[in-house]
């Protein structure tokens, strides 16, 4: 059996032992009921975040040794897709809490892993993300005891508002190195700014955070490891985005189906009595579904590859990690296109009345458009093309 066969067999055995994805029907119905109104209003979804916490979802990615569920990556991403179908902003918040838990898991020492991961389970912490390596405005000045003082600002800090803890990256001007740390969001000197006002993903609490003489204790400093295993964090992040896109495509298809079934009227020259019998409309829905299920299939394939690599732990090879990066890019390309295309085709399927503002059916496209601008699609296609043509695997970067 080749390596891929061994990985598939391993995953099959683990999947059979893994818990089934819980019934989220009640939560999804509650989120869907207010999704359009909350999208139009923006702001902070405190009540909805509480529902997600009450459903026990915050600790899916926390290892069992610290009291978490230790769920597989296919399981975790299926939950993200389900929530993204009805509310991709809240799916983003949950996915980024998972990402910070992973950051602790791969960058923290034994004491930090026990403290922060067990604390997440016990206190049901939401995590904010102030790790944006491209934003170097935040300065970390070393103190004599091995800690730091943080001064400056970070942008695109998803999930910081309403969080209890956050991960932070800053620049040490003396060494030129990046500094990574964990701090409580309410620490003195931290101001979470309410300046997030995009066209989509309006409730991801992704505004800026200001730091004024913020103390970082020595035992709060994380030491980022430069290993293939630790660098899986990047691919965890990229697959969060991928599954948000898949969920958006699926959600747009669901909304289009519901609208056409309830309100659709056949075109005057169609020769049919019901809109659902219009052959062109049937074809349009067929195309939308093909895109959505193709994106889901590749996202699931990528999640399985990540899961197999994750279970390798620190022994993971650079080549095996690169194959996960390739699968991640392949999935993200298709999901990126599906999210934009299906959310636009929704209007072709539903017609002019579907543009009524209070329906906020454009939220699917707006949410997809905001997220699909985070890294250029062309460079992912380039990486896949290189592999297809010459067998060259993607190199490790901030996005691959």
TORDRENMAR-88945 format. One record per residue (C-alpha): residue in one letter; residue number from 1; x, y, z. Coordinates in nm, 2 decimals. Each point is the difference from the previous one (the first is absolute). Example, Ala and Ser with C-alpha at 12.3 -4.5 7.8 and 13.67 -1.06 7.14 Angstrom:
BEGIN
REC|aa|i|px|py|pz
REC|A|1|1.23|-0.45|0.78
REC|S|2|0.14|0.34|-0.07
This chain:
BEGIN
REC|aa|i|px|py|pz
REC|X|1|0.00|0.00|0.00
REC|X|2|0.14|0.35|-0.09
REC|X|3|0.02|0.29|0.24
REC|X|4|-0.34|0.15|-0.11
REC|X|5|-0.16|-0.34|0.05
REC|X|6|0.14|-0.03|0.35
REC|X|7|-0.12|0.35|0.08
REC|X|8|-0.35|-0.08|-0.14
REC|X|9|-0.01|-0.32|0.20
REC|X|10|0.11|0.18|0.32
REC|X|11|-0.26|0.27|-0.05
REC|X|12|-0.28|-0.26|-0.06
REC|X|13|0.09|-0.17|0.33
REC|X|14|0.00|0.32|0.19
REC|X|15|-0.31|0.13|-0.17
REC|X|16|-0.19|-0.31|0.10
REC|X|17|0.10|0.06|0.36
REC|X|18|-0.07|0.38|0.00
REC|X|19|-0.32|0.14|0.14
REC|X|20|-0.27|0.09|-0.25
REC|X|21|-0.04|0.37|-0.06
REC|X|22|-0.26|0.11|0.25
REC|X|23|-0.35|0.12|-0.09
REC|X|24|0.03|0.37|-0.04
REC|X|25|-0.35|0.05|-0.14
REC|X|26|-0.13|0.22|0.29
REC|X|27|0.31|0.22|-0.01
REC|X|28|0.00|0.03|-0.37
REC|X|29|-0.37|0.09|-0.01
REC|X|30|0.05|0.27|0.27
REC|X|31|0.30|0.15|-0.19
REC|X|32|-0.19|-0.01|-0.33
REC|X|33|-0.30|0.18|0.14
REC|X|34|0.19|0.32|0.07
REC|X|35|0.28|-0.03|-0.25
REC|X|36|-0.13|0.25|-0.25
REC|X|37|-0.09|0.26|0.26
REC|X|38|0.33|-0.03|0.18
REC|X|39|0.19|0.02|-0.33
REC|X|40|-0.17|0.33|-0.07
REC|X|41|0.06|0.13|0.35
REC|X|42|0.36|-0.11|0.04
REC|X|43|0.15|0.03|0.35
REC|X|44|0.07|-0.27|0.25
REC|X|45|-0.20|-0.33|0.02
REC|X|46|0.03|-0.06|0.37
REC|X|47|-0.32|-0.21|0.04
REC|X|48|0.08|-0.21|-0.30
REC|X|49|0.35|-0.07|0.12
REC|X|50|-0.14|-0.11|0.33
REC|X|51|-0.22|-0.25|-0.18
REC|X|52|0.31|-0.14|-0.17
REC|X|53|0.18|-0.03|0.33
REC|X|54|-0.30|-0.16|0.16
REC|X|55|-0.01|-0.26|-0.28
REC|X|56|0.35|-0.11|0.12
REC|X|57|0.18|0.09|-0.33
REC|X|58|0.28|0.21|0.14
REC|X|59|0.21|-0.29|0.10
REC|X|60|-0.03|-0.23|-0.31
REC|X|61|0.37|0.07|-0.08
REC|X|62|0.13|-0.04|0.35
REC|X|63|0.18|-0.33|0.06
REC|X|64|-0.17|-0.25|0.23
REC|X|65|0.29|0.01|0.24
REC|X|66|-0.10|0.35|0.09
REC|X|67|-0.38|-0.08|0.02
REC|X|68|-0.09|0.09|-0.35
REC|X|69|-0.17|-0.21|-0.27
REC|X|70|0.31|-0.05|-0.20
REC|X|71|-0.22|-0.03|-0.32
REC|X|72|0.15|-0.09|-0.33
REC|X|73|0.05|0.28|-0.26
REC|X|74|-0.27|-0.14|-0.23
REC|X|75|-0.24|0.02|0.29
REC|X|76|0.11|0.35|0.10
REC|X|77|-0.03|0.14|-0.36
REC|X|78|-0.34|-0.16|-0.05
REC|X|79|-0.12|0.20|0.31
REC|X|80|0.14|0.31|-0.15
REC|X|81|-0.17|-0.06|-0.34
REC|X|82|-0.33|-0.06|0.17
REC|X|83|0.01|0.33|0.19
REC|X|84|0.14|0.18|-0.31
REC|X|85|-0.31|-0.11|-0.20
REC|X|86|-0.21|0.22|0.23
REC|X|87|0.25|0.25|0.13
REC|X|88|0.35|0.01|-0.13
REC|X|89|0.11|0.28|0.23
REC|X|90|-0.07|-0.21|0.31
REC|X|91|0.16|-0.30|-0.17
REC|X|92|0.31|0.22|-0.04
REC|X|93|0.00|0.08|0.36
REC|X|94|-0.02|-0.36|0.10
REC|X|95|0.26|-0.10|-0.25
REC|X|96|0.24|0.26|0.13
REC|X|97|-0.05|-0.11|0.36
REC|X|98|0.11|-0.35|-0.12
REC|X|99|0.30|0.17|-0.18
REC|X|100|0.12|0.16|0.32
REC|X|101|-0.04|-0.33|0.19
REC|X|102|0.22|-0.16|-0.27
REC|X|103|0.25|0.29|0.05
REC|X|104|0.04|-0.09|0.37
REC|X|105|0.02|-0.37|-0.09
REC|X|106|0.29|0.03|-0.24
REC|X|107|0.18|0.31|0.14
REC|X|108|-0.05|-0.04|0.37
REC|X|109|0.21|-0.19|0.25
REC|X|110|-0.15|-0.27|0.22
REC|X|111|-0.10|0.24|0.27
REC|X|112|-0.15|0.25|-0.24
REC|X|113|-0.20|-0.28|-0.18
REC|X|114|-0.14|-0.12|0.33
REC|X|115|-0.08|0.35|0.13
REC|X|116|-0.17|0.14|-0.31
REC|X|117|-0.16|-0.30|-0.15
REC|X|118|-0.14|-0.12|0.33
REC|X|119|-0.11|0.35|0.07
REC|X|120|-0.19|0.01|-0.33
REC|X|121|-0.19|-0.30|0.11
REC|X|122|-0.07|0.11|0.35
REC|X|123|-0.07|0.36|-0.07
REC|X|124|-0.15|-0.04|-0.35
REC|X|125|0.23|0.27|-0.14
REC|X|126|-0.05|0.16|-0.34
REC|X|127|0.34|0.09|-0.15
REC|X|128|0.09|0.31|-0.19
REC|X|129|0.26|0.01|-0.27
REC|X|130|0.26|0.29|-0.01
REC|X|131|0.25|-0.21|-0.19
REC|X|132|0.03|0.18|-0.33
REC|X|133|0.36|-0.03|-0.12
REC|X|134|-0.05|0.24|-0.29
REC|X|135|-0.10|0.27|0.25
REC|X|136|0.33|0.10|0.17
REC|X|137|-0.12|0.31|0.19
REC|X|138|-0.01|-0.17|0.34
REC|X|139|0.34|0.03|0.17
REC|X|140|0.12|-0.24|0.27
REC|X|141|0.27|0.15|0.23
REC|X|142|0.18|-0.26|0.21
REC|X|143|0.01|0.04|0.37
REC|X|144|0.28|-0.11|0.23
REC|X|145|-0.20|-0.30|0.13
REC|X|146|-0.06|-0.16|-0.34
REC|X|147|-0.34|0.16|-0.06
REC|X|148|-0.10|0.28|-0.23
REC|X|149|-0.19|0.32|-0.02
REC|X|150|-0.24|0.04|-0.29
REC|X|151|-0.07|0.34|-0.17
REC|X|152|-0.17|0.06|-0.33
REC|X|153|-0.29|-0.14|-0.19
REC|X|154|-0.12|-0.31|-0.18
REC|X|155|-0.26|-0.02|-0.28
REC|X|156|-0.23|-0.28|-0.11
REC|X|157|-0.02|-0.14|0.35
REC|X|158|-0.28|-0.25|-0.05
REC|X|159|-0.20|-0.09|0.31
REC|X|160|0.17|0.23|0.24
REC|X|161|-0.32|0.19|0.11
REC|X|162|-0.17|-0.21|0.25
REC|X|163|0.29|-0.24|0.04
REC|X|164|0.16|-0.10|0.33
REC|X|165|0.35|-0.08|-0.14
REC|X|166|0.20|0.09|-0.30
REC|X|167|0.31|-0.10|-0.18
REC|X|168|0.23|0.29|-0.11
REC|X|169|0.29|0.05|-0.24
REC|X|170|0.24|0.30|0.02
REC|X|171|0.34|0.11|-0.12
REC|X|172|0.30|0.02|0.22
REC|X|173|0.20|0.30|-0.14
REC|X|174|0.33|-0.10|0.16
REC|X|175|0.00|-0.35|-0.15
REC|X|176|-0.23|0.05|-0.30
REC|X|177|-0.18|-0.32|0.10
REC|X|178|-0.37|-0.06|0.04
REC|X|179|-0.13|-0.06|0.36
REC|X|180|-0.30|-0.21|0.07
REC|X|181|-0.19|0.00|0.32
REC|X|182|-0.33|-0.07|0.18
REC|X|183|-0.17|0.28|0.20
REC|X|184|-0.34|0.05|0.16
REC|X|185|-0.21|0.23|-0.22
REC|X|186|-0.09|0.21|0.30
REC|X|187|0.36|0.07|0.10
REC|X|188|0.08|0.36|0.09
REC|X|189|0.10|0.20|-0.30
REC|X|190|-0.19|-0.21|-0.26
REC|X|191|-0.28|0.18|-0.19
REC|X|192|-0.21|-0.20|-0.24
REC|X|193|-0.12|0.25|-0.26
REC|X|194|-0.35|-0.02|-0.15
REC|X|195|0.12|0.10|-0.35
REC|X|196|-0.10|-0.31|-0.20
REC|X|197|-0.24|0.12|-0.28
REC|X|198|0.05|-0.21|-0.31
REC|X|199|-0.26|-0.09|-0.27
REC|X|200|-0.02|-0.36|0.13
REC|X|201|0.10|-0.22|0.30
REC|X|202|-0.13|0.28|0.20
REC|X|203|-0.02|-0.18|0.34
REC|X|204|0.35|-0.15|0.01
REC|X|205|0.12|0.26|0.25
REC|X|206|0.31|0.05|-0.23
REC|X|207|0.08|0.36|0.09
REC|X|208|0.33|0.13|0.12
REC|X|209|0.15|-0.03|0.35
REC|X|210|0.22|0.27|0.16
REC|X|211|0.27|-0.08|0.26
REC|X|212|0.14|0.25|0.24
REC|X|213|0.28|-0.12|0.23
REC|X|214|-0.16|-0.34|0.01
REC|X|215|0.20|-0.24|0.22
REC|X|216|0.08|-0.35|-0.13
REC|X|217|0.12|-0.23|0.28
REC|X|218|0.30|-0.23|-0.08
REC|X|219|-0.23|-0.31|0.03
REC|X|220|-0.24|0.15|-0.25
REC|X|221|0.25|0.01|-0.29
REC|X|222|-0.04|-0.28|-0.26
REC|X|223|0.30|-0.14|-0.18
REC|X|224|-0.11|-0.07|-0.36
REC|X|225|0.16|-0.32|-0.12
REC|X|226|0.13|-0.01|-0.36
REC|X|227|-0.10|-0.36|-0.08
REC|X|228|-0.24|-0.16|-0.25
REC|X|229|-0.23|-0.10|0.28
REC|X|230|-0.02|0.35|0.15
REC|X|231|-0.05|0.15|-0.34
REC|X|232|-0.32|-0.19|-0.04
REC|X|233|-0.15|0.29|0.19
REC|X|234|0.00|0.19|-0.33
REC|X|235|-0.19|-0.28|-0.17
REC|X|236|-0.25|-0.02|0.28
REC|X|237|-0.07|0.37|-0.06
REC|X|238|-0.03|-0.04|-0.38
REC|X|239|-0.24|-0.28|0.04
REC|X|240|-0.22|0.20|0.24
REC|X|241|-0.03|0.25|-0.29
REC|X|242|-0.06|-0.28|-0.25
REC|X|243|-0.29|-0.14|0.20
REC|X|244|-0.14|0.34|0.05
REC|X|245|-0.02|0.03|-0.38
REC|X|246|-0.16|-0.34|-0.03
REC|X|247|-0.26|0.09|0.26
REC|X|248|-0.08|0.33|-0.17
REC|X|249|-0.05|-0.19|-0.33
REC|X|250|-0.22|-0.25|0.16
REC|X|251|-0.19|0.27|0.19
REC|X|252|-0.06|0.20|-0.31
REC|X|253|-0.14|-0.31|-0.18
REC|X|254|-0.23|-0.08|0.30
REC|X|255|-0.13|0.36|0.00
REC|X|256|-0.06|0.00|-0.38
REC|X|257|-0.18|-0.33|0.02
REC|X|258|-0.22|0.12|0.29
REC|X|259|-0.08|0.33|-0.18
REC|X|260|-0.08|-0.15|-0.34
REC|X|261|-0.21|-0.28|0.16
REC|X|262|-0.21|0.25|0.19
REC|X|263|0.00|0.31|-0.22
REC|X|264|0.12|-0.10|-0.34
REC|X|265|-0.21|0.07|-0.31
REC|X|266|0.06|-0.16|-0.34
REC|X|267|0.12|0.23|-0.28
REC|X|268|-0.28|0.11|-0.23
REC|X|269|0.13|-0.20|-0.30
REC|X|270|0.11|-0.31|0.19
REC|X|271|-0.31|-0.20|-0.07
REC|X|272|-0.01|-0.14|0.35
REC|X|273|-0.23|0.06|0.29
REC|X|274|0.25|0.00|0.28
REC|X|275|0.34|0.16|0.02
REC|X|276|0.15|-0.32|0.13
REC|X|277|-0.09|-0.16|-0.34
REC|X|278|0.19|0.26|-0.20
REC|X|279|0.28|-0.19|-0.19
REC|X|280|0.24|0.29|0.02
REC|X|281|-0.06|0.04|0.37
REC|X|282|0.06|-0.37|0.05
REC|X|283|0.32|0.03|-0.19
REC|X|284|0.11|0.30|0.21
REC|X|285|-0.06|-0.18|0.32
REC|X|286|0.19|-0.30|-0.13
REC|X|287|0.30|0.21|-0.08
REC|X|288|-0.02|0.16|0.35
REC|X|289|-0.01|-0.33|0.17
REC|X|290|0.28|-0.14|-0.20
REC|X|291|0.22|0.29|0.11
REC|X|292|-0.10|-0.04|0.37
REC|X|293|0.05|-0.38|0.02
REC|X|294|0.33|0.02|-0.19
REC|X|295|0.12|0.25|0.25
REC|X|296|-0.11|-0.20|0.29
REC|X|297|0.16|-0.32|-0.14
REC|X|298|0.34|0.17|-0.03
REC|X|299|-0.03|0.17|0.34
REC|X|300|-0.07|-0.34|0.15
REC|X|301|0.30|-0.15|-0.18
REC|X|302|0.22|0.28|0.12
REC|X|303|-0.13|-0.04|0.36
REC|X|304|0.08|-0.37|-0.01
REC|X|305|0.35|0.07|-0.12
REC|X|306|0.05|0.25|0.28
REC|X|307|-0.13|-0.24|0.26
REC|X|308|0.24|-0.27|-0.11
REC|X|309|0.29|0.24|0.01
REC|X|310|-0.11|0.14|0.34
REC|X|311|0.01|-0.34|0.15
REC|X|312|0.36|-0.05|-0.11
REC|X|313|0.09|0.27|0.25
REC|X|314|0.35|0.13|0.02
REC|X|315|0.13|-0.28|-0.22
REC|X|316|-0.19|0.14|-0.30
REC|X|317|0.23|0.04|-0.30
REC|X|318|0.03|0.32|-0.22
REC|X|319|-0.12|-0.20|-0.30
REC|X|320|-0.31|-0.13|0.17
REC|X|321|-0.08|0.35|0.12
REC|X|322|0.04|0.13|-0.35
REC|X|323|-0.25|-0.25|-0.14
REC|X|324|-0.25|0.13|0.26
REC|X|325|0.07|0.36|-0.12
REC|X|326|-0.07|-0.11|-0.36
REC|X|327|-0.33|-0.16|0.10
REC|X|328|-0.09|0.31|0.19
REC|X|329|0.07|0.23|-0.29
REC|X|330|-0.20|-0.23|-0.24
REC|X|331|-0.30|0.01|0.23
REC|X|332|0.02|0.37|0.07
REC|X|333|0.01|0.09|-0.37
REC|X|334|-0.31|-0.19|-0.07
REC|X|335|-0.18|0.12|0.31
REC|X|336|0.10|0.36|-0.07
REC|X|337|-0.16|-0.02|-0.34
REC|X|338|-0.30|-0.19|0.12
REC|X|339|-0.08|0.25|0.27
REC|X|340|0.01|0.30|-0.24
REC|X|341|-0.18|-0.17|-0.29
REC|X|342|-0.28|-0.17|0.19
REC|X|343|-0.07|0.31|0.21
REC|X|344|-0.03|0.20|-0.32
REC|X|345|-0.20|-0.26|-0.18
REC|X|346|-0.25|0.01|0.29
REC|X|347|-0.14|0.32|-0.15
REC|X|348|-0.02|-0.14|-0.36
REC|X|349|-0.20|-0.28|0.15
REC|X|350|-0.22|0.21|0.23
REC|X|351|-0.07|0.31|-0.22
REC|X|352|-0.04|0.37|0.06
REC|X|353|-0.21|-0.02|0.32
REC|X|354|0.27|-0.19|0.17
REC|X|355|0.20|0.33|0.01
REC|X|356|-0.23|0.14|0.26
REC|X|357|0.24|0.15|0.26
REC|X|358|-0.15|-0.15|0.32
REC|X|359|0.05|-0.35|-0.13
REC|X|360|0.37|0.06|-0.01
REC|X|361|0.05|-0.28|-0.25
REC|X|362|0.30|0.18|-0.12
REC|X|363|0.18|-0.08|0.33
REC|X|364|0.13|-0.33|-0.14
REC|X|365|0.18|0.18|-0.29
REC|X|366|0.12|0.28|0.23
REC|X|367|0.13|-0.24|0.26
REC|X|368|0.18|-0.21|-0.27
REC|X|369|0.14|0.31|-0.16
REC|X|370|0.16|0.13|0.32
REC|X|371|0.16|-0.33|0.08
REC|X|372|0.12|-0.09|-0.35
REC|X|373|0.21|0.31|-0.01
REC|X|374|0.23|-0.11|0.29
REC|X|375|0.25|-0.16|-0.24
REC|X|376|0.03|0.00|-0.38
REC|X|377|-0.16|-0.30|-0.17
REC|X|378|0.25|0.03|-0.29
REC|X|379|0.29|-0.10|0.23
REC|X|380|-0.18|-0.31|0.11
REC|X|381|-0.08|-0.10|-0.35
REC|X|382|0.37|0.05|-0.08
REC|X|383|0.10|-0.24|0.28
REC|X|384|-0.24|-0.26|-0.13
REC|X|385|0.11|0.05|-0.36
REC|X|386|0.37|-0.04|0.10
REC|X|387|-0.08|-0.33|0.17
REC|X|388|-0.21|-0.12|-0.30
REC|X|389|0.27|0.09|-0.25
REC|X|390|0.32|-0.08|0.18
REC|X|391|-0.09|-0.17|0.33
REC|X|392|0.13|0.30|0.20
REC|X|393|-0.18|0.02|0.34
REC|X|394|-0.10|0.32|0.17
REC|X|395|0.25|0.17|0.23
REC|X|396|-0.09|0.11|0.35
REC|X|397|-0.12|0.36|0.02
REC|X|398|-0.25|0.21|0.20
REC|X|399|-0.28|-0.14|-0.22
REC|X|400|0.12|-0.35|-0.11
